Amino acid sequence: MKHHGRATLTYNGKRLKSKEGATLNLGGTARTPEPLDDGTVGYYETTAAPELSCTVPLTSDLAVQELRDLADANVVFESDTGLSWVIREAFTVDAVSVGREVQLKFSGQPAEQM
C-alpha cells in the first residue's frame, strides 16, 4: 500500500511549486477532553479552522503579492496517494515574509475530501 510522500498544491487552479513537507490540518470539530471528579472523562466541542502550511522557493515567477492578498479562493491539497482535499473560501494567514524561501499558511472553511 502506498504511503503519502508528496503533495501538489493549487489555488484557484494555479499550481504552487511547494517544497517537500506541506501539511494539512483538516479543521472541523475539535474535541477537548474534560475529566470529571467521579473518574469519568467527557469532552466539549469547538470549531477548529483548517490550516495548510507549505514552503515555496522564491523564484522570479512566484506571484508573491497575489499569494499575500489571497482571499475567497479554492486551495487544493492533493496527496500522491490519490486523496485530495479542498479548502473553500481560503485566505492567506499571517504576513508573508520574502527570503530564500517563502512560508505560506492558508485557512478557510473546513477541508472537504474531493
Buried (B, 14 or more C-beta within 10 A) or exposed (E): EEEEEEBBBBBEEEEBEBEEEBEBBBBBEEEEEEEEEEEEEEEEEEEBBBBBBBEBEEEEEBEBEEBBEBEEBBBBBBBEEEEBBBBBEBBBBEEBEEEEEBEBBBBBBBBBEE
